[in-house]
Amino acid sequence: MDTFSSPYPTWVEIDLDAVAQNTRAVHQIAGVPLMAVVKSNAYGFGAPQIARTVLAVGAEALALARFGEARVLREAGITAPILVFGMVTPPEVDEAIAQQVTLTLHSFETAELFAQRAHTVDKPVRVHLKVDTGFGRLGVLPEEVSDLAQACRTMSGITVDGIYSHLAMADETPDHPVTRQQIDRFTHVLDGLQTAGLRPRWAHLGNSAAAFGLPAARFDMVRVGTALLGMKPFYFQPFPAVLKRVISWKAQVASCRLLPGDWGVSYGHEYVTAGPEWIATLPVGYGDGFRRLPGNQVLIEGQRVPVVGRVCNDMCMVRLPHAVPVGSQVVVIGKQGDEEITTDELIDRWHTSQADIVSGINLRVPRVYIPVGNGLDRSENIELT
Ligand SMILES: *Cc1c(COP(=O)(O)O)cnc(C)c1O
């Protein structure tokens, strides 16, 4: 068994070759241009690395939640189109104009702010309009869209390149009536804009789930995050065979001791040894993004072993059938031998989404990148007009 296989006590491995393959698979299935969602540091995978990988295999554009994240990508030399989904402040609008970052215009107030900043810096701001078709987050209501589009045309300084909305139920159940309703509302809005001669170039509604299972929600482009990163796009179907897992979270055994019987383990002594037991301490805690919840398991020597006692900030303990050497490799998420712990499995154990699980892996856990293989044939980038 390999010991001390890494310079780090705990680390995350990110397979960029798998990201490239997933990008091409999703692109092919969706059949429309792809906007890769790399928000919150690409869900913790590293926004610049993921952005470069997906752009090299044909992603059309990138999307992020905050302007600060777009700045990071521009500073990394990434020149692809970027859409910011969320709120921007007045100084950020000025910078977005200078950096050619597209902003979300989600209200009449933002329209006024954008027009005012555009006049001040004497350059137009590029926007995608946001319509709330049933998510209750950002956007104008469907019946307000044509007024907003008209207002943008009247106020100079705003270039409307796109319009979008977001689905609330696409990953929950197939063919949910709410999804149907959101698609219908969005289609109706687009028809209205078309008639008024205000239909923007890019209309987009679908996320990962829609890219896979909802052709009617694809429109001109799909916005895909989790699927590119090898996570399950929906809760109601097994992991798609075309996707490759991207992330592995590993660690190395810090200590392995035979504790006497009736020996309390960790805060609160929630676990007490039944007799003499091999207990290993791992350098993985809730300060790394491991959750302080019951039922955790990890893989050691290709076997599932239970975490015992409360998870601490920086460490946790596992019960082993026998001694293992210090430095033995531990898998928290990923494959070891024939066993695998997937992010799907953790959804139930941690009562949350896969995006939350991986975004929650603290930055103190080093990211190690497995580069894209040489044999990869690169599909061409499509020109964004
Ligand atoms: C996060 C997000 C997405 C991507 O969703 P995935 O399920 O990760 O594909 C798409 N659109 C918007 C508006 C988002 O906030």
The ligand as an SDF file (V2000), in Angstrom:
LIG
                    3D

 15 15  0  0  0  0  0  0  0  0999 V2000
  -25.9120   28.0600  -11.0040 C   0  0  0  0  0  0  0  0  0  0  0  0
  -26.6880   28.4550  -12.1650 C   0  0  0  0  0  0  0  0  0  0  0  0
  -26.6890   27.6760  -13.3410 C   0  0  0  0  0  0  0  0  0  0  0  0
  -25.9650   26.3450  -13.4540 C   0  0  0  0  0  0  0  0  0  0  0  0
  -26.6960   25.3290  -12.8570 O   0  0  0  0  0  0  0  0  0  0  0  0
  -26.1800   23.8100  -12.9060 P   0  0  0  0  0  0  0  0  0  0  0  0
  -27.2790   23.0430  -12.2900 O   0  0  0  0  0  0  0  0  0  0  0  0
  -24.9140   23.7910  -12.1170 O   0  0  0  0  0  0  0  0  0  0  0  0
  -25.9480   23.4660  -14.3200 O   0  0  0  0  0  0  0  0  0  0  0  0
  -27.3740   28.1600  -14.4360 C   0  0  0  0  0  0  0  0  0  0  0  0
  -28.0320   29.3330  -14.3790 N   0  0  0  0  0  0  0  0  0  0  0  0
  -28.0620   30.1090  -13.2730 C   0  0  0  0  0  0  0  0  0  0  0  0
  -28.8080   31.3910  -13.2880 C   0  0  0  0  0  0  0  0  0  0  0  0
  -27.4050   29.6890  -12.1200 C   0  0  0  0  0  0  0  0  0  0  0  0
  -27.4460   30.4470  -11.0160 O   0  0  0  0  0  0  0  0  0  0  0  0
  1  2  1  0
  2  3  1  0
  2 14  2  0
  3  4  1  0
  3 10  2  0
  4  5  1  0
  5  6  1  0
  6  7  2  0
  6  8  1  0
  6  9  1  0
 10 11  1  0
 11 12  2  0
 12 13  1  0
 12 14  1  0
 14 15  1  0
M  END
$$$$
